[in-house]
Amino acid sequence: MFLRHPILSLVTLGYLGFVGWITLGPAPYDDRTAGILARVLELFSRHASTEWITFNLIEFVANIAMFVPVGVFFVLLFGRRQWWLAIVFGVLVSVGIELAQHFWLPTRVADVRDVIANGAGTMIGVIFVELFTWPKAHRLKREREREERFARERDALLARLRAPIAR
């Protein structure tokens, strides 16, 4: 897998490093980011039509968005047929992050909702790749079936030509 796709493997490891940097740092975000987020949430809370947009919702959606590329990268590395493995590894990465936050990062809060959001993001990434690559995979399967049928017909014809002629 890693030897077949060395560049994709490096990009995947780089992105996982970025996810680790975001999720395993001492604080979830700095003061500047907190200020921007507070202003945006305050703006949403002013209007009845957007007051449902809360910090928890933004955090949940951000976790989903952060793990969509994880699903994409993993399914590209493992292959379309092993899409389920991409989901398993995405969830395992998320569980590992939450366990690290729980046991070793007192300034971070481990939450099962993060695992759910990250798993959902991974699944969205896998579904995206599966849908995007389906036409080519379907075409390749039809071509392979056509080649196999041609080979069977060729072998049958050659067998008939080699068989002694019955008189």
N, C-alpha and C positions, 0 to 999 in steps of 0.2 A: 504494500500500500504506500509506504513512505518512499520507497525506492522507485515505484512506478510514477509517482506524482511529487517529485521533490519540491517544486516551486509552490504547489498547492499546500503541501505539508508545512512549508516555512510560513506561508501566509496564514494558515490555520493556527500554527503555534504563536505567531505574532498577535493575531486577534485574541487568542486565549490569554496571552500575556496582558493585553490591553484590558480584557474583562477582569483579570486578576488584579490589575492595578486599580481599576474602578471599585471593585467589590471588596478588596482586602486591604485597602488603605485605612489609615487610622480614623479618618472622618469621611462620611459619605460625599460631602462637597464642601468647598471653601466658603468664606463669608460673601464673596462677590456673587457666587452662584446662588447662595441662600437669599441674598437680597433681590436678585432678579426673580427667583421663584416666588418669593413673598409678594413682590409687586404684581406678577402675573396672576397669582391666586387672588389677590385683593381686587384686581380688575374683574376677574370672573365672578367674584362674590357680589359685586355691585348690581349685577343683572340677574333677574329671576330665571331667565332662560339658560344661564350658564353657571348658576350657583351650585349645581351638582358636581362640577369639576373641582375635586378636592386634591389635597396633597397625596392622599392614599391612592387615588385613581391615577394621578400622574406618575407616581412611583411604580404602580402596577403595570401601566402601559409602557413605561421606560424599560422595565425588566423584560417585558415581552419583546420590545424592539431590540434590546441588546442581544437577545439570544436567537433572533431570526438568522443572523449570519452563522451562528454556531451550527444550526440545523443544515444550512446550505453547505457549509464547508464539510461537515461530517458526512452527509449523504454523497457529496462529490468524491470524498476520499474512499468511503466504503463501497460505493456503487449503488445503482438504483435498486438492485435486487435485495440489498441489505439495508433498506431504508429504516427498518425497525432498530437496527444497531445504532444508527445515528441518533435516534430518539433516546435510546437507553444511555448512550454516552453523554448526550446533552443533559439529561436528568442527573446522571452521576456527577457531572461537573458542578451542577447547581447544588446538589446535596453536599458535595465536598466544600463548596464555598460557604454554605450555611453552617456546616460543622466547624470550619475554621473560624468563622465569625463568633460562633457560640463559645468555643473553647479557648481561643487565643486572642480575640480582639474585644476587649471590654468596652470600647467606644462604639462598637457596632452591635446591631440587634439581629439575631437570626430569626427568620420567620418562615413558616411553611408556605405562606402565600407567595413568597419569593420563588420557592421551588415550583409551585404551580404556574406562576407567570413565566418563569424561565423555561419550564417544560412546554408550555403553550407556544412560546416563541420558537423553540426548537422544532416543534411540530409544524408550525407555519412555514419555517424555512424548508423543511423536508417536503411538505406539500407543494411549495412553490417550485422546487427543483423537479419533483416528479411530474408536475403538470407542464412545466416548461420543456422538459426533455422527452415527454411522452411521444410526440410526433416522430422524432428521429428514432427513438427506441422501437416504435411500432414499424417504421419503415425498414430498419435493420432486421427485425424479426421476420418480416415478410420476405426480404431478400434471402435470408438464411434458409427459410423454408423452401423457397423456390430453388435455391442451389442444391439443397438436400434431395428434393424431388427429381431434379435433373440428374443428379448422381445416381439415384436408384434406377431411373429409367435407362441411363447409359449402361449401368452394370447389368441390368436385365437383358438389354439388347446384345451386349458383348457375350453374355452367357449363352444366349440363343445362337449367336454366330459361331461360337466355339463348340457347341454341342454337335455330335455326329448327326448327320442327316439320316433320318429313318426312311428306309425304303421298303 
